[in-house]
Amino acid sequence: MSTINISEDLRNLLYSIPDIDVKSLLESYQKPIRQSIRINTLKAREEYVLSMLRERSIELKKIPWARYGYWVVNDVNVSNTLEHMLGLIYIQGAVSMAPVEVLSPKPGELVLDLCAAPGSKTTQIAQALQGEGVIVANDVNIKRIRALSSNVQRCGVINCIITQVDGRKFPLWAKGFFDKVLVDAPCTSLGIVSKDWSAAKKWSFRTSERLSKLQLSLAISGFECLKVGGIMIYATCTLSPQENEWVIDRLLANKPNARLENIRLEGLKINKGLLEWQHNKYNPELERCVRVYPYEHEAEGFFIAKIVKEGDS
Ligand SMILES: C[S@@+](CC[C@H](N)C(=O)[O-])C[C@H]1O[C@@H](n2cnc3c(N)ncnc32)[C@H](O)[C@@H]1O
């Protein structure tokens, strides 16, 4: 078994989730996540940027599930390139591109990104909107909003309004307003441990449970901001059922007009959402959610749920 130092609670958690290959997961925690980028077509044509990168001998391979996503095959640090500084590319994890691909924003739509900083997914949404429609990118943390603002500018996004409020308050002024909502919730980050080992060392059931209450409030808030017929994606980069399936199960119990939809993305390995964990049974619809484990694509681990708002209850 691996030498990685993980908390007792985390060890117990991992062995409590039947479809996780714990050995592979712990090994993956010790390897860096594969570098990947998104070509930002708000600034230049895809082919043009690809040819600039080829001239720098940067080898790329298409990510099948992300329209403008590429793995960086060779060992170069793309963050030092002119293309990155100019916003022609955005460095973003391959699986982190999946939630917005599932959300599938269309030009002209009104989109709320409730927990937006530092803006990987906001700028990806902006790219899909092609300058038509509006994104409201919100976060509660001012330091992170500075990074969001800088990324939005660097990527040439002109149709984004940045707000700083507690996302739980958003329905007070935006109930039923948005076509699409993304809730990329704060979480215990078990899908990105190789970037930050402290997540594994200090992980506890207590913190996970505390966060799950905030996550549920944010999910309910995001759902209330949707128009009837609108789509919300709830995503986390963690593996804990308490922060994933439990949150969506409670959302469905709270909102009878919330329905889960299946998720399918080309080339992305998909494990179904859990229907049971630690003697708690979840709504059978939960199997429509998706769990992606870090060892499956040498990338981040993610949980994604696609929720549709039916006629108001
Ligand atoms: C997983 S990160 C978001 C990453 C971002 N979506 C991206 O792709 O770059 C979660 C964010 O939620 C924010 N957050 C935490 N509590 C919040 C709250 N009550 N309301 C709004 N945002 C909150 C954090 O500041 C953090 O930036």
The ligand as an SDF file (V2000), in Angstrom:
LIG
                    3D

 27 29  0  0  0  0  0  0  0  0999 V2000
  -14.5650   24.9800   -6.3790 C   0  0  0  0  0  0  0  0  0  0  0  0
  -14.3260   26.6760   -6.1830 S   0  0  0  0  0  0  0  0  0  0  0  0
  -14.9700   27.3260   -7.6970 C   0  0  0  0  0  0  0  0  0  0  0  0
  -14.0490   27.1220   -8.8860 C   0  0  0  0  0  0  0  0  0  0  0  0
  -14.5420   27.8770  -10.1070 C   0  0  0  0  0  0  0  0  0  0  0  0
  -15.9010   27.5060  -10.4600 N   0  0  0  0  0  0  0  0  0  0  0  0
  -13.6510   27.6250  -11.3180 C   0  0  0  0  0  0  0  0  0  0  0  0
  -13.9840   26.7940  -12.1600 O   0  0  0  0  0  0  0  0  0  0  0  0
  -12.6180   28.3020  -11.4230 O   0  0  0  0  0  0  0  0  0  0  0  0
  -15.5740   27.1090   -5.0450 C   0  0  0  0  0  0  0  0  0  0  0  0
  -15.7450   28.5990   -4.8340 C   0  0  0  0  0  0  0  0  0  0  0  0
  -16.8800   28.7920   -3.9810 O   0  0  0  0  0  0  0  0  0  0  0  0
  -16.6870   29.9980   -3.2920 C   0  0  0  0  0  0  0  0  0  0  0  0
  -17.6540   30.0570   -2.1960 N   0  0  0  0  0  0  0  0  0  0  0  0
  -17.5760   29.5180   -0.9410 C   0  0  0  0  0  0  0  0  0  0  0  0
  -18.6730   29.8100   -0.2390 N   0  0  0  0  0  0  0  0  0  0  0  0
  -19.4820   30.5360   -1.0400 C   0  0  0  0  0  0  0  0  0  0  0  0
  -20.7610   31.1520   -0.8720 C   0  0  0  0  0  0  0  0  0  0  0  0
  -21.4370   31.0480    0.2870 N   0  0  0  0  0  0  0  0  0  0  0  0
  -21.2790   31.8450   -1.9020 N   0  0  0  0  0  0  0  0  0  0  0  0
  -20.6080   31.9500   -3.0750 C   0  0  0  0  0  0  0  0  0  0  0  0
  -19.3890   31.4100   -3.2810 N   0  0  0  0  0  0  0  0  0  0  0  0
  -18.8420   30.7110   -2.2790 C   0  0  0  0  0  0  0  0  0  0  0  0
  -15.2320   29.9450   -2.8960 C   0  0  0  0  0  0  0  0  0  0  0  0
  -14.7330   31.2250   -2.6030 O   0  0  0  0  0  0  0  0  0  0  0  0
  -14.5820   29.3090   -4.1260 C   0  0  0  0  0  0  0  0  0  0  0  0
  -14.0580   30.2920   -4.9760 O   0  0  0  0  0  0  0  0  0  0  0  0
  1  2  1  0
  2  3  1  0
  2 10  1  0
  3  4  1  0
  4  5  1  0
  5  6  1  0
  5  7  1  0
  7  8  2  0
  7  9  1  0
 10 11  1  0
 11 12  1  0
 11 26  1  0
 12 13  1  0
 13 14  1  0
 13 24  1  0
 14 15  1  0
 14 23  1  0
 15 16  2  0
 16 17  1  0
 17 18  1  0
 17 23  2  0
 18 19  1  0
 18 20  2  0
 20 21  1  0
 21 22  2  0
 22 23  1  0
 24 25  1  0
 24 26  1  0
 26 27  1  0
M  CHG  2   2   1   9  -1
M  END
$$$$
